[in-house]
Amino acid sequence: MLDRREFVRQLLVDRGDLAVVSGLGSATYDVAAAGDHPLNFYLWGAMGGTAMVGLGLALARPDRRVAVLTGDGDMLMGLGSLATVGVKQPGNLAIVVLDNAHYGETGMQPSATQSGIDLVAMALACRFKQARAISELGQAREVRELLHTGDGPILVEARIGSEDVPRVLPLRDGHAIKQRFMAALAPSGAAG
């Protein structure tokens, strides 16, 4: 199993202009622990919607690479989003599911992936260009390359440990997060 914090840190090192949408709870804490950045769009209370926010951004800004980092609980709640992503075929979108096989925010109840539900197979059935599961930290570099240059849509199921790590809370003001993110996405010299 992967160490979630180290894996996310390696994905986001030297990230350049990669736009990152993070799901509520642990995925957002992991992204914040890797370093706050104006191109981080932290979602609070949007269970099941993270992939769709990433899809909307990827479609609106085909000139930008978009990475969604979310948990298995969020992805399971929003399974229909895989079909929509498959229909729209955004070449600039990668979804990384941090799968600890538990609902970490509500008491560590087992998620469906613990019973063998296969997110990679679902993504492939939804016509994702690439989908794979990883469980070794040495694969982080390959995933990082996919985020920056892979032909999407891409789904990576990162099998992480279920240990409880300290929360790193980023900015929680939704309006301020949106404003900061929009300003960071604006073309150079554009008025906000």
Backbone bond lengths (Angstrom), bond angles and torsions (degrees), N, CA, C in turn:
res aa  C-N    CA-C-N  psi(-1)  N-CA   C-N-CA  omega(-1)  CA-C   N-CA-C  phi
1 M - - - 1.453 - - 1.532 110.00 -
2 L 1.310 114.20 148.43 1.461 121.00 179.92 1.528 111.85 -81.64
3 D 1.316 116.11 147.18 1.455 121.65 167.18 1.526 105.99 -79.23
4 R 1.312 116.78 112.54 1.465 121.74 -171.47 1.519 112.60 -57.86
5 R 1.306 118.39 -46.52 1.464 120.87 -176.22 1.515 111.68 -65.24
6 E 1.320 116.56 -44.02 1.462 119.38 -179.46 1.526 110.72 -67.72
7 F 1.314 117.02 -38.79 1.463 121.08 178.32 1.526 110.61 -60.87
8 V 1.330 117.65 -49.84 1.470 121.02 -179.60 1.524 110.20 -64.51
9 R 1.317 116.90 -39.59 1.470 119.76 177.77 1.523 110.24 -58.98
10 Q 1.324 117.57 -44.56 1.464 120.55 -179.76 1.529 111.77 -66.92
11 L 1.320 117.71 -33.54 1.472 120.00 177.17 1.518 111.98 -65.08
12 L 1.329 116.80 -35.00 1.466 120.47 -170.97 1.527 113.99 -102.40
13 V 1.311 117.79 4.74 1.463 119.86 177.44 1.537 108.17 -69.47
14 D 1.307 117.91 139.07 1.477 122.11 -179.85 1.522 111.28 47.82
15 R 1.296 116.76 50.30 1.464 122.20 -171.58 1.511 114.50 -76.38
16 G 1.314 118.63 -14.80 1.461 120.44 -179.41 1.515 110.82 61.54
17 D 1.344 116.73 -129.85 1.462 120.01 -176.30 1.537 112.69 -101.87
18 L 1.331 116.80 26.44 1.461 121.90 177.05 1.533 109.76 -64.62
19 A 1.329 116.20 123.63 1.467 121.24 175.24 1.524 108.10 -85.94
20 V 1.331 117.01 131.11 1.459 122.15 -175.67 1.517 109.64 -121.78
21 V 1.320 116.07 124.91 1.458 122.77 174.30 1.521 106.19 -109.10
22 S 1.336 116.85 122.48 1.464 119.04 -177.47 1.523 111.09 -114.98
23 G 1.324 114.71 139.03 1.455 122.14 179.98 1.515 111.71 -73.81
24 L 1.338 114.52 161.81 1.450 119.38 -176.90 1.515 111.87 -60.53
25 G 1.313 115.17 156.04 1.457 120.95 175.49 1.512 113.80 77.14
26 S 1.326 115.02 -134.49 1.464 121.18 -169.81 1.516 114.16 -58.42
27 A 1.330 118.47 -36.95 1.466 119.24 179.04 1.527 110.56 -61.27
28 T 1.309 116.96 -42.45 1.467 120.02 177.45 1.521 110.91 -66.80
29 Y 1.332 117.93 -40.55 1.469 119.75 177.88 1.529 110.31 -61.72
30 D 1.342 117.33 -38.58 1.467 121.09 179.48 1.523 111.53 -67.05
31 V 1.332 116.80 -43.34 1.467 120.48 178.78 1.532 109.81 -64.05
32 A 1.325 117.22 -42.72 1.471 120.65 178.50 1.527 110.83 -64.60
33 A 1.323 117.56 -38.52 1.466 120.88 179.15 1.528 111.22 -64.37
34 A 1.335 116.44 -29.17 1.470 120.34 177.95 1.522 111.44 -74.82
35 G 1.315 117.68 -12.23 1.464 122.33 177.96 1.514 111.82 127.44
36 D 1.316 116.38 122.57 1.451 120.31 177.51 1.526 108.60 -63.28
37 H 1.317 115.65 144.56 1.465 120.61 -176.56 1.523 107.61 -151.93
38 P 1.330 118.81 142.82 1.467 120.21 179.34 1.525 113.94 -61.99
39 L 1.334 117.85 -19.67 1.472 120.76 177.98 1.527 112.18 -94.35
40 N 1.341 116.71 16.84 1.459 121.30 170.29 1.513 107.84 -94.48
41 F 1.316 116.75 124.81 1.465 121.57 175.79 1.524 106.50 -111.31
42 Y 1.340 114.75 99.27 1.457 121.95 -177.33 1.527 109.11 -83.97
43 L 1.320 116.06 126.90 1.463 119.73 177.09 1.523 109.39 -98.37
44 W 1.308 115.57 135.30 1.463 122.43 177.12 1.522 107.32 -121.55
45 G 1.306 116.85 121.24 1.459 120.59 175.10 1.507 114.38 72.71
46 A 1.321 118.21 31.34 1.465 121.46 -178.36 1.523 110.37 -117.96
47 M 1.322 117.01 43.04 1.471 121.82 -175.47 1.525 111.10 -53.20
48 G 1.317 115.72 124.03 1.452 122.14 178.85 1.515 114.42 90.92
49 G 1.325 118.02 -6.82 1.458 120.68 -174.11 1.512 116.14 -107.83
50 T 1.309 118.39 -2.03 1.459 120.90 -172.59 1.525 112.65 -61.97
51 A 1.333 117.35 -46.12 1.470 119.91 -179.83 1.522 111.08 -62.15
52 M 1.333 117.80 -35.86 1.465 120.30 -179.68 1.528 111.60 -70.91
53 V 1.323 117.58 -36.04 1.467 119.65 174.91 1.528 108.90 -63.05
54 G 1.330 116.12 -44.21 1.466 119.85 177.31 1.514 112.34 -61.77
55 L 1.325 116.78 -40.64 1.468 120.51 177.57 1.526 110.70 -62.29
56 G 1.310 117.46 -46.85 1.465 120.26 179.11 1.516 111.70 -57.73
57 L 1.323 116.24 -43.02 1.464 120.58 178.68 1.530 110.74 -65.38
58 A 1.331 117.32 -43.72 1.471 120.83 -179.85 1.524 111.56 -62.56
59 L 1.323 117.03 -38.19 1.466 120.18 178.92 1.525 111.65 -72.87
60 A 1.329 116.39 -37.52 1.470 120.04 -179.58 1.525 111.99 -72.43
61 R 1.323 116.14 -29.84 1.468 120.58 -176.88 1.533 110.43 -128.48
62 P 1.335 117.43 70.83 1.469 119.72 -178.98 1.528 113.02 -64.29
63 D 1.322 117.01 -11.53 1.461 121.89 177.49 1.526 112.45 -82.22
64 R 1.329 118.19 -6.82 1.468 122.77 -177.05 1.515 110.80 -115.68
65 R 1.318 116.57 145.55 1.462 122.17 171.14 1.524 107.84 -82.40
66 V 1.318 116.11 135.22 1.464 121.97 -177.85 1.520 108.72 -124.35
67 A 1.331 115.85 127.12 1.462 121.75 175.94 1.524 108.46 -116.58
68 V 1.317 115.92 129.80 1.458 122.79 172.97 1.520 106.54 -103.57
69 L 1.319 117.13 126.10 1.458 121.84 172.91 1.518 107.03 -117.71
70 T 1.320 115.78 119.14 1.448 120.30 -176.34 1.513 109.81 -148.32
71 G 1.328 116.24 174.62 1.452 121.32 -179.35 1.516 112.45 -98.53
72 D 1.323 114.84 169.65 1.461 120.02 -179.91 1.529 111.55 -64.98
73 G 1.327 118.29 -36.10 1.465 120.30 178.81 1.520 111.84 -62.40
74 D 1.315 116.73 -44.96 1.464 121.92 178.19 1.527 110.71 -62.86
75 M 1.341 116.37 -44.19 1.463 119.92 -178.72 1.523 110.48 -66.82
76 L 1.320 117.60 -40.79 1.464 120.69 178.84 1.526 111.04 -63.24
77 M 1.326 117.02 -38.41 1.465 119.78 179.69 1.523 110.92 -68.51
78 G 1.320 117.59 -28.64 1.465 121.41 -178.12 1.512 113.06 -110.05
79 L 1.338 118.72 38.72 1.468 120.94 -176.03 1.521 113.56 -56.91
80 G 1.322 117.37 -32.60 1.460 119.65 179.18 1.511 112.82 -60.87
81 S 1.319 116.71 -23.26 1.463 119.73 179.22 1.524 111.16 -64.36
82 L 1.327 118.09 -30.60 1.469 119.83 178.21 1.525 110.47 -60.35
83 A 1.334 116.73 -41.11 1.465 120.04 178.85 1.524 111.11 -65.73
84 T 1.317 116.83 -41.60 1.457 120.11 -179.81 1.527 111.05 -65.81
85 V 1.324 116.67 -42.36 1.468 120.29 175.89 1.524 109.55 -60.45
86 G 1.335 116.89 -42.64 1.461 120.68 179.23 1.510 113.40 -62.05
87 V 1.320 117.10 -36.12 1.466 121.05 178.01 1.528 110.20 -70.50
88 K 1.321 117.24 -43.08 1.470 121.58 -175.42 1.528 113.67 -78.22
89 Q 1.341 118.01 -25.11 1.464 123.39 175.66 1.540 115.14 52.52
90 P 1.325 118.54 51.50 1.469 118.68 177.53 1.526 111.19 -70.27
91 G 1.303 116.70 117.69 1.461 121.59 -178.13 1.511 113.72 -71.64
92 N 1.336 117.22 -12.48 1.463 122.28 -175.79 1.523 113.25 -105.84
93 L 1.334 118.72 12.57 1.464 122.11 -174.80 1.522 111.47 -112.78
94 A 1.334 114.99 130.72 1.464 121.95 172.33 1.526 108.16 -128.64
95 I 1.323 115.95 134.44 1.462 122.29 178.31 1.519 107.60 -114.25
96 V 1.328 116.33 123.88 1.459 122.08 176.20 1.523 106.96 -111.61
97 V 1.326 115.45 117.38 1.462 121.32 179.25 1.524 107.49 -98.98
98 L 1.320 115.61 116.57 1.463 121.99 176.51 1.527 106.41 -84.44
99 D 1.314 116.60 97.95 1.462 122.45 -169.84 1.529 111.45 -102.19
100 N 1.337 114.54 104.13 1.466 119.70 174.49 1.531 111.00 -101.54
101 A 1.339 116.37 5.77 1.467 123.56 178.46 1.530 112.80 62.46
102 H 1.336 115.29 26.41 1.466 120.89 179.86 1.528 110.16 -145.26
103 Y 1.320 114.54 158.79 1.464 121.26 169.71 1.522 106.83 -92.97
104 G 1.316 115.86 89.48 1.455 122.11 -172.32 1.517 115.08 -65.34
105 E 1.304 117.73 -31.00 1.468 120.40 -175.24 1.525 113.65 -81.24
106 T 1.331 116.88 -12.42 1.471 118.72 -174.54 1.525 113.18 -120.56
107 G 1.336 117.53 13.78 1.451 118.85 175.22 1.511 116.13 119.98
108 M 1.326 118.01 12.24 1.464 123.48 175.78 1.531 113.94 67.71
109 Q 1.334 116.75 34.31 1.452 119.57 171.69 1.527 107.90 -67.63
110 P 1.335 118.36 147.33 1.463 120.19 178.75 1.536 110.91 -63.83
111 S 1.328 116.07 139.23 1.463 119.91 174.25 1.527 108.33 -92.77
112 A 1.297 117.15 173.03 1.464 121.90 -178.48 1.522 112.44 -65.13
113 T 1.340 117.92 -24.60 1.466 118.33 179.16 1.526 110.55 -66.80
114 Q 1.320 117.80 -25.78 1.463 120.53 177.19 1.532 110.81 -66.72
115 S 1.328 116.64 -24.18 1.471 121.43 178.51 1.522 112.36 -95.80
116 G 1.332 117.19 10.95 1.455 120.50 174.35 1.518 116.28 98.83
117 I 1.314 119.00 3.99 1.464 120.02 175.45 1.528 107.60 -64.16
118 D 1.318 116.80 128.93 1.461 123.53 -167.85 1.532 111.39 -107.89
119 L 1.330 115.96 100.94 1.467 120.69 -179.94 1.524 112.14 -66.27
120 V 1.324 117.80 -33.53 1.468 121.22 178.97 1.527 109.79 -64.18
121 A 1.317 117.54 -46.57 1.467 121.13 178.93 1.523 110.65 -61.68
122 M 1.339 116.29 -38.51 1.470 119.37 178.04 1.521 110.97 -63.86
123 A 1.331 116.72 -44.37 1.469 120.31 179.44 1.527 110.72 -62.12
124 L 1.301 117.21 -43.15 1.470 120.10 178.83 1.528 110.73 -64.59
125 A 1.334 117.42 -38.67 1.468 120.69 177.07 1.526 110.99 -65.69
126 C 1.335 116.13 -24.27 1.471 121.19 178.32 1.529 111.80 -93.07
127 R 1.316 117.51 17.05 1.461 124.87 173.53 1.531 114.67 68.61
128 F 1.345 116.93 28.87 1.459 118.92 170.51 1.520 107.42 -63.53
129 K 1.335 116.92 141.91 1.459 120.92 -179.75 1.527 111.20 -66.90
130 Q 1.337 115.44 -35.45 1.455 120.83 -179.35 1.520 108.25 -142.92
131 A 1.330 115.99 139.16 1.464 121.66 174.34 1.514 107.86 -153.53
132 R 1.311 116.06 134.28 1.464 120.62 -179.07 1.519 110.36 -157.36
133 A 1.319 114.28 158.34 1.460 121.44 174.10 1.524 107.90 -108.10
134 I 1.313 115.64 143.22 1.463 120.73 176.64 1.523 108.82 -132.33
135 S 1.326 115.68 155.92 1.462 119.68 178.97 1.523 112.82 -145.84
136 E 1.328 116.82 8.22 1.467 120.80 -179.64 1.520 110.05 -123.55
137 L 1.332 115.23 136.99 1.459 120.72 -177.46 1.528 111.77 -60.18
138 G 1.316 117.99 -29.89 1.456 121.44 178.59 1.528 113.17 -61.12
139 Q 1.326 117.72 -16.70 1.461 121.71 179.23 1.533 112.31 -85.55
140 A 1.316 117.59 -4.75 1.468 121.00 -178.06 1.525 111.31 -60.54
141 R 1.307 117.56 -39.13 1.473 120.11 -178.90 1.533 110.89 -61.86
142 E 1.335 116.28 -42.64 1.461 121.15 178.16 1.536 110.95 -62.58
143 V 1.321 116.54 -41.31 1.471 120.44 178.51 1.523 109.74 -66.22
144 R 1.314 116.22 -41.63 1.468 120.21 178.76 1.529 110.63 -58.68
145 E 1.318 117.39 -41.92 1.469 121.07 177.01 1.527 110.92 -62.48
146 L 1.328 117.34 -39.77 1.463 120.70 177.34 1.525 110.68 -60.68
147 L 1.333 116.45 -41.73 1.468 120.10 -179.93 1.523 111.51 -60.11
148 H 1.317 116.13 -37.12 1.464 120.60 -174.49 1.523 114.51 -92.33
149 T 1.328 117.87 -27.60 1.470 118.53 -173.60 1.524 114.78 -138.08
150 G 1.327 118.67 -6.62 1.460 120.86 -175.70 1.520 112.90 -67.93
151 D 1.331 115.72 149.83 1.457 121.86 177.39 1.528 108.09 -82.87
152 G 1.313 116.18 113.08 1.456 120.98 -176.03 1.499 113.39 -94.03
153 P 1.290 114.72 175.59 1.459 126.25 7.45 1.528 112.28 -76.19
154 I 1.324 113.66 148.95 1.460 122.98 -176.12 1.526 108.13 -126.39
155 L 1.324 117.08 140.53 1.464 121.69 169.50 1.516 108.11 -129.22
156 V 1.324 115.57 130.71 1.460 122.31 174.24 1.518 107.19 -121.82
157 E 1.321 116.04 122.60 1.462 121.09 173.93 1.522 106.45 -97.17
158 A 1.325 116.09 108.58 1.459 122.21 -179.10 1.526 108.06 -96.02
159 R 1.303 115.97 111.55 1.465 120.95 -178.11 1.521 108.74 -81.42
160 I 1.312 113.67 107.45 1.465 121.33 -174.35 1.522 109.99 -108.65
161 G 1.319 115.02 161.09 1.454 120.29 175.36 1.516 110.76 -68.90
162 S 1.316 116.16 163.05 1.468 120.20 -177.21 1.525 112.92 -102.49
163 E 1.328 116.59 15.09 1.462 119.03 179.73 1.529 110.82 -65.24
164 D 1.308 114.60 149.80 1.464 121.11 178.53 1.521 108.08 -87.63
165 V 1.325 116.77 119.38 1.462 120.60 179.72 1.530 108.49 -109.61
166 P 1.323 117.25 154.07 1.464 119.57 -178.11 1.532 111.73 -58.68
167 R 1.293 115.18 143.33 1.466 120.56 178.06 1.515 110.52 -75.16
168 V 1.309 115.58 137.32 1.458 122.26 171.64 1.519 104.48 -116.53
169 L 1.320 115.31 105.86 1.459 120.28 -174.00 1.525 110.85 -90.90
170 P 1.326 116.69 117.34 1.464 119.95 174.61 1.531 109.44 -82.95
171 L 1.289 115.12 -172.87 1.452 122.64 173.55 1.523 109.44 -48.48
172 R 1.333 117.40 133.93 1.463 121.02 -177.63 1.525 112.38 -114.57
173 D 1.311 117.95 2.08 1.460 122.73 179.75 1.531 108.23 -84.27
174 G 1.334 116.75 104.67 1.454 121.68 -175.06 1.517 113.90 -55.52
175 H 1.326 116.96 -42.51 1.464 120.30 179.87 1.531 110.57 -64.31
176 A 1.323 116.69 -44.46 1.467 120.24 -179.96 1.531 110.80 -64.83
177 I 1.334 117.47 -39.01 1.473 120.88 177.84 1.522 109.11 -61.08
178 K 1.327 116.39 -46.59 1.474 120.87 -179.20 1.525 111.12 -61.58
179 Q 1.316 117.43 -47.40 1.463 121.45 -178.36 1.527 111.15 -62.10
180 R 1.312 116.42 -45.36 1.457 120.96 -179.45 1.527 110.15 -63.13
181 F 1.339 116.75 -43.62 1.463 121.97 -179.20 1.523 110.72 -64.16
182 M 1.329 117.23 -45.13 1.464 120.85 179.41 1.528 111.91 -61.81
183 A 1.337 116.07 -40.64 1.457 119.91 178.18 1.529 110.97 -64.38
184 A 1.331 116.83 -39.16 1.467 120.53 -179.90 1.526 111.55 -70.05
185 L 1.333 117.31 -28.62 1.473 121.08 179.27 1.522 113.04 -81.07
186 A 1.324 116.65 -19.65 1.466 120.58 -175.37 1.523 110.38 -62.98
187 P 1.317 116.25 142.42 1.471 119.09 175.76 1.526 110.09 -59.71
188 S 1.317 116.95 150.14 1.456 121.61 179.56 1.518 110.71 -53.55
189 G 1.312 115.88 132.75 1.456 121.32 177.39 1.513 113.87 84.06
190 A 1.341 118.45 -3.42 1.472 120.04 179.93 1.515 109.79 -76.26
191 A 1.291 116.11 142.89 1.462 121.21 177.57 1.517 108.22 -78.95
192 G 1.364 117.41 141.59 1.455 121.88 -176.75 1.461 112.52 -89.76
